Amino acid sequence: MANNDLAIKFSNDVYANKKDVAEYMKTPMIDSIWNGVLEYRGNFMKLTKLRHITGTQYSVCLTPGVLERVNNVERKLMRVYSQYLRLINTKSDSNFKRLCYKSILETVAKNYNLQVDEISLNRILNKNVSAISPELMVLYHYYLDLENIADNYLVDFNQNTLKDYVSIIQGNEETSFRTSEINNSLSRSLINKLYLGIPTNGIPKAVQDLVSFINDPSISMFVKAACSLYYVYYVKPTETYSEDLAILTFKYCLASSGLDEVGTLLNFETLLSDKDTFEKELLESQKSLDLTYFLHYVLKNSETIIDSTMKLIGLAKASDVAKEMFQEEKKDVNAMPNLSELEEQVEVKSVSSKVNNEESKINYDKQIALDTIPTGLSEQEAKKLEEKLIEMNPNLSYGQAAFYARHCTLGSKYTIAMYKKEIGCAYETARTSMDNLVYLGYYRKELFKNKYIYIPVKKR
């Protein structure tokens, strides 16, 4: 394979470092190949306003392959945003936000090795401070930080922004940049030092560079967010919570670049769940001063995060539909009877009773409108069908198979309430199960008088 083809492969299909290329080629003698890779990447390399402690500018390489992945993620993010706007129109956004914040706080709790339950999460989101245990207050303050970003993403990022974020998460009004040095084995080398926390004398200039970078409108949303995440984690500008600060800055960049408050609702906190891999990719970018390695890592993990958010949108929609249907059913049950209609029914009943007595004397032949009443399968037949359904379709739960086997008569119409009563489950479980049966082609779903009905579909 020609060097140019390899350069394209190692810069577009994957964004490989020199070690990766050597492992792929199964030889350490790759100098000519690597020089070709660097030459190809030079055509797409852009300098940023972010600087290493030595003063050298970081760069980012937007090859066609990398740029395509950036565009794909940004399109998916905007799709989340458009779905969120629909939730606002249907007044379902508050439920979605609550689901997102719960997911985020659960992740932050795991990152801090904290145990948190549903009751505690509800107390945090309800801001019931007196009932929150002391060790979980950091989650409450983190939630306040997310709300702060959601409310102030239109405010320009400045040198005090980082301090404000940290003061909120600390629960203190005043904070300052780090004044103590971070000593680790990475920075003890005499040459090619690596940092996870730069020397304190470089923090003010680094923060100034970060502010200039974030306020540069020419940089695309996700590139800006990922590079800012890298830089705050690399600098560690504050004594505590610098890692959280990096994620919060990332979210500000998303929010201020077009996602609005949705930028705070995506669970990018999961990026810190695997710190070893996170820091490995960060150090790779630091060695080469090429932020693309870290950008590529964040892009790769964003797909799962966005997909999880879309599922929460679906849950928010489903929850509100279930709530509306429950309210409708409750309204029907609690409705007061029409007394005039009740009197008519009583009168008709007495007349009907008299007529029946007369008919019994005359001995009329009685007939009903339906020649045959569809009765479905016997219990023994239904049990066999239930077992067969499970064998044929592993996507069916036992409850779904059991209900369908006994409610599959063509021409009949079934409801979520019937499933709930038959299987003995919660309303939301019943709704999800019936919708899954629709998805798998066993029923079709129709709206009838503000209530969904499920009609069996003829199957071979």
Phi and psi in degrees as a GROMACS rama.xvg file:
@    title "Ramachandran Plot"
@    xaxis  label "Phi"
@    yaxis  label "Psi"
@TYPE xy
-64.8603  151.148  ALA-2
-57.3104  -37.1409  ASN-3
-65.747  -38.5835  ASN-4
-64.6802  -39.4214  ASP-5
-66.9461  -38.139  LEU-6
-61.2992  -42.1077  ALA-7
-66.7118  -42.7517  ILE-8
-61.4631  -46.6486  LYS-9
-80.023  -2.37879  PHE-10
-117.207  -14.4356  SER-11
-116.967  -56.7593  ASN-12
-61.997  -45.877  ASP-13
-135.373  159.577  VAL-14
-108.325  85.939  TYR-15
-87.2618  147.155  ALA-16
-91.1363  -179.791  ASN-17
-63.9639  -38.1786  LYS-18
-64.9535  -40.4941  LYS-19
-61.4472  -41.9994  ASP-20
-64.1888  -42.6776  VAL-21
-62.41  -40.1554  ALA-22
-67.2487  -38.2979  GLU-23
-67.0394  -41.9971  TYR-24
-80.588  -9.99407  MET-25
58.9205  37.034  LYS-26
-160.239  142.719  THR-27
-80.0283  -9.26654  PRO-28
-86.6126  78.1139  MET-29
-126.612  18.4039  ILE-30
-55.9993  -43.3344  ASP-31
-67.9104  -38.1639  SER-32
-65.5109  -45.2991  ILE-33
-65.1078  -38.2266  TRP-34
-62.1134  -37.0263  ASN-35
-65.5618  -37.9063  GLY-36
-62.7596  -47.2773  VAL-37
-65.4437  -36.5615  LEU-38
-65.6328  -42.5971  GLU-39
-64.2636  -44.6012  TYR-40
-65.3851  -28.1051  ARG-41
-59.2429  -24.6167  GLY-42
-71.4302  -17.3448  ASN-43
-122.189  5.3677  PHE-44
-79.5853  133.348  MET-45
-126.532  133.139  LYS-46
-76.7493  146.12  LEU-47
-111.424  175.165  THR-48
-86.7393  0.56207  LYS-49
-85.4701  134.924  LEU-50
-123.209  145.554  ARG-51
-71.8282  164.321  HIS-52
-59.9638  -23.7036  ILE-53
-76.6744  -11.109  THR-54
100.278  -10.123  GLY-55
-73.6566  138.44  THR-56
-77.045  140.078  GLN-57
-74.3171  154.788  TYR-58
-127.615  164.961  SER-59
-134.965  138.447  VAL-60
-111.569  106.798  CYS-61
-100.247  73.3062  LEU-62
-66.3783  165.299  THR-63
-54.6335  -39.0873  PRO-64
-66.7217  -45.314  GLY-65
-65.4104  -43.0865  VAL-66
-63.2852  -36.7538  LEU-67
-63.9928  -41.0334  GLU-68
-67.1489  -38.5161  ARG-69
-60.9476  -47.1018  VAL-70
-62.8879  -39.1565  ASN-71
-62.7712  -44.5316  ASN-72
-66.6196  -41.7085  VAL-73
-65.6062  -36.2567  GLU-74
-63.9872  -40.8271  ARG-75
-66.4246  -37.7741  LYS-76
-63.0291  -40.7229  LEU-77
-69.7079  -27.494  MET-78
-67.4276  -41.5855  ARG-79
-58.5405  -42.8481  VAL-80
-61.8176  -44.2815  TYR-81
-65.6168  -37.6413  SER-82
-66.7319  -34.5508  GLN-83
-64.9241  -39.6624  TYR-84
-61.9985  -36.4796  LEU-85
-65.6898  -37.6803  ARG-86
-62.6319  -37.8095  LEU-87
-62.8258  -41.6793  ILE-88
-62.7451  -32.8744  ASN-89
-98.6609  9.02354  THR-90
58.6959  35.8473  LYS-91
-106.514  3.18805  SER-92
-68.0483  -34.5725  ASP-93
-64.6334  -37.947  SER-94
-65.6541  -41.7855  ASN-95
-62.7199  -46.0606  PHE-96
-59.9419  -40.7109  LYS-97
-64.1883  -42.3419  ARG-98
-62.4067  -41.4826  LEU-99
-65.4743  -47.1216  CYS-100
-64.5049  -36.0692  TYR-101
-62.5507  -44.9775  LYS-102
-61.1457  -43.6765  SER-103
-63.9015  -46.7811  ILE-104
-66.031  -33.1758  LEU-105
-63.5782  -40.3704  GLU-106
-66.5694  -44.6504  THR-107
-61.3428  -39.7146  VAL-108
-61.2661  -43.1769  ALA-109
-64.1329  -39.4668  LYS-110
-62.8493  -29.1647  ASN-111
-96.8647  4.58067  TYR-112
58.0325  41.1298  ASN-113
-104.681  147.556  LEU-114
-97.3997  125.592  GLN-115
-135.527  137.086  VAL-116
-112.761  177.368  ASP-117
-61.7571  -38.6851  GLU-118
-63.4507  -43.7748  ILE-119
-65.982  -39.3644  SER-120
-62.0821  -42.2914  LEU-121
-64.1668  -38.625  ASN-122
-64.0476  -40.6985  ARG-123
-63.652  -47.5291  ILE-124
-69.6433  -27.0048  LEU-125
-86.2004  -2.708  ASN-126
58.0481  37.8992  LYS-127
-85.7963  74.2229  ASN-128
-60.5761  -38.9283  VAL-129
-63.7753  -22.7814  SER-130
-98.7932  -0.0192756  ALA-131
-89.2184  128.825  ILE-132
-67.1284  150.317  SER-133
-55.7795  -39.4243  PRO-134
-69.5526  -17.813  GLU-135
-96.1603  1.42259  LEU-136
-63.6222  -27.573  MET-137
-63.5246  -33.1071  VAL-138
-68.4939  -40.6959  LEU-139
-61.9287  -45.5245  TYR-140
-67.5989  -34.1122  HIS-141
-64.7272  -40.6568  TYR-142
-60.9745  -40.4044  TYR-143
-62.936  -35.8962  LEU-144
-63.7255  -42.8435  ASP-145
-62.0904  -42.7002  LEU-146
-63.6943  -37.9631  GLU-147
-61.8054  -43.7254  ASN-148
-65.6464  -41.9847  ILE-149
-61.2079  -30.8836  ALA-150
-87.9383  -21.2738  ASP-151
-127.722  24.6735  ASN-152
-68.86  -16.4466  TYR-153
-83.5543  -10.6268  LEU-154
-80.6987  131.238  VAL-155
-59.4707  142.132  ASP-156
-71.5268  132.691  PHE-157
-140.056  -177.694  ASN-158
-66.3641  -22.283  GLN-159
-85.6754  -13.0316  ASN-160
-60.4221  -46.2535  THR-161
-60.9673  -42.1907  LEU-162
-62.7063  -39.3207  LYS-163
-63.0432  -44.2523  ASP-164
-59.3855  -44.3652  TYR-165
-69.8283  -37.9103  VAL-166
-63.5761  -34.9036  SER-167
-68.6755  -46.4376  ILE-168
-71.4102  -26.2453  ILE-169
-79.8386  -22.4983  GLN-170
79.034  18.1431  GLY-171
-115.264  149.607  ASN-172
-78.3301  -30.8062  GLU-173
-115.065  140.914  GLU-174
-152.387  167.511  THR-175
-145.88  170.885  SER-176
-72.444  161.133  PHE-177
-59.273  136.739  ARG-178
-117.638  -7.47768  THR-179
-106.898  144.207  SER-180
-77.0303  148.772  GLU-181
-102.175  114.23  ILE-182
-102.343  124.59  ASN-183
-148.951  168.984  ASN-184
-63.1293  -25.8193  SER-185
-63.4774  -39.1345  LEU-186
-93.3004  4.2701  SER-187
-87.3784  -13.293  ARG-188
-64.645  145.02  SER-189
-75.3646  -28.6354  LEU-190
-128.313  156.174  ILE-191
51.3506  49.0052  ASN-192
-65.8779  144.95  LYS-193
-117.658  147.608  LEU-194
-129.524  136.223  TYR-195
-120.854  70.2884  LEU-196
123.109  100.53  GLY-197
-77.4041  165.112  ILE-198
-56.6613  146.478  PRO-199
-61.4194  -30.1134  THR-200
-70.2194  -13.0146  ASN-201
-97.2066  -6.47287  GLY-202
-64.362  -47.7596  ILE-203
-56.9498  -43.3741  PRO-204
-68.384  -38.638  LYS-205
-63.4797  -41.8047  ALA-206
-65.1739  -38.4323  VAL-207
-62.2865  -42.2365  GLN-208
-62.9601  -40.7769  ASP-209
-62.1844  -43.8062  LEU-210
-60.3671  -44.7705  VAL-211
-62.5258  -40.9435  SER-212
-65.3988  -47.5476  PHE-213
-66.0975  -33.645  ILE-214
-87.2294  6.77144  ASN-215
-82.099  112.021  ASP-216
-74.7291  -8.32584  PRO-217
-82.3465  -9.76529  SER-218
-94.9269  135.607  ILE-219
-67.7337  157.906  SER-220
-53.7077  -54.8109  MET-221
-75.5859  -35.3668  PHE-222
-61.1471  -44.5908  VAL-223
-61.6289  -44.8083  LYS-224
-64.4492  -46.8355  ALA-225
-66.1657  -41.9943  ALA-226
-66.6928  -37.2006  CYS-227
-67.7975  -38.4979  SER-228
-58.624  -47.7705  LEU-229
-56.7114  -48.5468  TYR-230
-68.6809  -41.1968  TYR-231
-66.2257  -38.9144  VAL-232
-67.0444  -37.406  TYR-233
-69.1365  -43.1042  TYR-234
-75.4866  -40.914  VAL-235
49.2567  71.4487  LYS-236
-73.7391  -15.6058  PRO-237
-121.423  161.527  THR-238
-63.4577  -38.3721  GLU-239
-133.264  160.773  THR-240
61.6319  23.2359  TYR-241
-65.2254  -31.7954  SER-242
-68.7701  -44.3137  GLU-243
-62.2916  -37.7087  ASP-244
-60.6174  -36.2639  LEU-245
-63.9522  -43.0177  ALA-246
-67.5889  -41.0363  ILE-247
-63.9355  -38.3579  LEU-248
-65.8668  -41.4729  THR-249
-55.0328  -45.5859  PHE-250
-69.8491  -35.6125  LYS-251
-60.173  -42.5387  TYR-252
-61.4377  -41.8826  CYS-253
-63.7318  -46.7042  LEU-254
-64.3275  -44.1028  ALA-255
-77.0031  -13.7961  SER-256
-97.5708  6.59611  SER-257
136.378  -14.7865  GLY-258
-87.4748  -8.31061  LEU-259
53.8006  -142.724  ASP-260
-67.7692  -15.6793  GLU-261
-60.6851  -28.3908  VAL-262
-58.1035  -26.8939  GLY-263
-86.3695  -13.0867  THR-264
-92.3993  -13.1728  LEU-265
-82.3455  134.817  LEU-266
-83.1991  63.1445  ASN-267
-75.9372  -3.78392  PHE-268
-60.801  -21.3429  GLU-269
-65.0146  -18.8265  THR-270
-60.9536  -28.3113  LEU-271
-88.8746  1.36814  LEU-272
-73.5196  -25.3136  SER-273
-119.31  78.4442  ASP-274
-66.4439  -31.2887  LYS-275
-62.4321  -48.7837  ASP-276
-67.7819  -40.0722  THR-277
-56.7371  -49.8408  PHE-278
-72.9209  -29.9884  GLU-279
-61.4014  -45.7352  LYS-280
-69.037  -35.3415  GLU-281
-63.8756  -43.4621  LEU-282
-69.2993  -30.8891  LEU-283
-62.3237  -41.0945  GLU-284
-68.0829  -34.2363  SER-285
-70.2946  -36.746  GLN-286
-61.264  -41.5234  LYS-287
-99.0441  -7.09006  SER-288
57.6517  25.772  LEU-289
-112.441  107.594  ASP-290
-73.3838  -4.56904  LEU-291
-66.8693  -32.6808  THR-292
-60.2808  -45.2266  TYR-293
-70.3392  -40.4353  PHE-294
-57.6179  -44.4537  LEU-295
-62.2042  -39.113  HIS-296
-63.371  -45.3667  TYR-297
-66.6347  -40.2302  VAL-298
-58.48  -44.5757  LEU-299
-61.6173  -36.5884  LYS-300
-85.3961  -13.2289  ASN-301
-73.147  -28.0071  SER-302
-57.4685  -49.0055  GLU-303
-63.8216  -40.6493  THR-304
-63.2996  -44.159  ILE-305
-67.0284  -42.2092  ILE-306
-60.6943  -39.9811  ASP-307
-64.0317  -36.8355  SER-308
-67.2746  -38.6359  THR-309
-63.5597  -34.9729  MET-310
-66.0666  -37.2562  LYS-311
-66.4914  -33.3149  LEU-312
-62.2715  -43.7376  ILE-313
-62.0264  -41.191  GLY-314
-64.5111  -38.4824  LEU-315
-64.144  -42.4173  ALA-316
-63.5997  -46.0017  LYS-317
-64.6073  -40.1053  ALA-318
-63.0033  -40.5525  SER-319
-70.4815  -36.7949  ASP-320
-63.0832  -44.1524  VAL-321
-62.1004  -40.6372  ALA-322
-63.3179  -42.9734  LYS-323
-63.7996  -42.3026  GLU-324
-67.0345  -39.0402  MET-325
-62.4718  -42.4093  PHE-326
-64.3828  -37.3894  GLN-327
-66.3129  -43.6399  GLU-328
-66.2278  -40.8045  GLU-329
-62.57  -39.1245  LYS-330
-63.147  -41.8884  LYS-331
-64.6368  -41.0513  ASP-332
-68.0491  -39.3399  VAL-333
-85.6824  -3.64254  ASN-334
-64.4292  137.361  ALA-335
-74.0877  136.907  MET-336
-68.8849  150.52  PRO-337
-78.153  114.349  ASN-338
-64.2027  -35.1268  LEU-339
-65.2746  -39.3614  SER-340
-67.0248  -37.0038  GLU-341
-63.1843  -40.5289  LEU-342
-64.6238  -39.3623  GLU-343
-63.9619  -39.0184  GLU-344
-64.5346  -40.8407  GLN-345
-62.9983  -43.0974  VAL-346
-64.8472  -43.9465  GLU-347
-62.2288  -38.811  VAL-348
-62.3616  -41.8294  LYS-349
-68.2917  -40.1551  SER-350
-65.3219  -42.4597  VAL-351
-61.8925  -38.2613  SER-352
-63.2277  -40.0038  SER-353
-65.8801  -43.1208  LYS-354
-61.9848  -41.3068  VAL-355
-62.0895  -36.9595  ASN-356
-65.4546  -41.1124  ASN-357
-63.9832  -41.8295  GLU-358
-63.5397  -37.7214  GLU-359
-64.1449  -31.6734  SER-360
-71.3674  -38.7654  LYS-361
-79.5295  -19.7267  ILE-362
64.9214  55.6233  ASN-363
-66.336  151.693  TYR-364
-82.1368  123.081  ASP-365
-96.8552  140.044  LYS-366
-138.16  151.167  GLN-367
-109.911  163.483  ILE-368
-65.3089  -36.4612  ALA-369
-90.0309  128.448  LEU-370
-66.5138  -41.5161  ASP-371
-134.883  141.081  THR-372
-103.008  121.382  ILE-373
-65.2655  123.476  PRO-374
-110.775  -8.80324  THR-375
76.7289  -160.489  GLY-376
-88.6046  155.443  LEU-377
-70.4752  166.235  SER-378
-61.9851  -37.5238  GLU-379
-66.461  -42.8252  GLN-380
-66.272  -40.4696  GLU-381
-63.0995  -38.1978  ALA-382
-64.2965  -41.4391  LYS-383
-64.4463  -42.9219  LYS-384
-64.7637  -39.486  LEU-385
-57.8923  -47.1535  GLU-386
-65.4584  -38.1066  GLU-387
-66.5351  -40.347  LYS-388
-60.6968  -42.5334  LEU-389
-63.033  -39.9257  ILE-390
-66.7581  -39.4178  GLU-391
-77.1675  -33.2395  MET-392
-136.898  97.1091  ASN-393
-66.9628  -11.624  PRO-394
-75.3533  -10.7199  ASN-395
-84.6494  136.86  LEU-396
-82.166  164.325  SER-397
-62.2872  -36.598  TYR-398
-64.6468  -41.888  GLY-399
-64.553  -43.6604  GLN-400
-64.2601  -41.1372  ALA-401
-64.2934  -42.7968  ALA-402
-67.7373  -47.156  PHE-403
-62.437  -39.6873  TYR-404
-59.9057  -27.2993  ALA-405
-104.928  -0.712312  ARG-406
-140.318  58.2281  HIS-407
-125.925  24.2105  CYS-408
-76.5655  122.966  THR-409
-61.1968  137.321  LEU-410
93.265  -14.3713  GLY-411
-88.8956  161.417  SER-412
-130.259  132.158  LYS-413
-121.561  160.011  TYR-414
-128.214  167.746  THR-415
-63.9747  -37.8861  ILE-416
-61.2992  -35.396  ALA-417
-67.0548  -41.0599  MET-418
-63.4367  -45.3888  TYR-419
-57.577  -44.1967  LYS-420
-70.6857  -41.7147  LYS-421
-66.6575  -46.6399  GLU-422
-88.9209  -23.8192  ILE-423
75.8394  46.8015  GLY-424
-122.918  178.216  CYS-425
-71.0576  157.847  ALA-426
-60.2412  -43.0868  TYR-427
-64.2061  -38.8097  GLU-428
-63.5806  -41.5768  THR-429
-63.3854  -44.2757  ALA-430
-62.9362  -45.5898  ARG-431
-62.5467  -40.5454  THR-432
-65.1471  -44.4451  SER-433
-65.4625  -38.9546  MET-434
-66.4833  -33.3724  ASP-435
-67.3937  -38.0946  ASN-436
-64.3046  -33.4407  LEU-437
-66.9462  -45.456  VAL-438
-60.438  -36.7918  TYR-439
-84.3744  -1.00263  LEU-440
91.1818  13.9794  GLY-441
-86.4517  -30.8558  TYR-442
-130.8  161.455  TYR-443
-113.218  149.896  ARG-444
-110.242  130.594  LYS-445
-134.485  150.702  GLU-446
-93.7685  125.854  LEU-447
-135.556  110.757  PHE-448
51.879  56.2353  LYS-449
62.0256  20.2149  ASN-450
-139.443  139.762  LYS-451
-84.2414  137.066  TYR-452
-119.518  154.183  ILE-453
-122.618  122.268  TYR-454
-113.774  125.642  ILE-455
-57.994  140.57  PRO-456
-104.01  133.846  VAL-457
-65.0251  126.074  LYS-458
-121.728  148.328  LYS-459
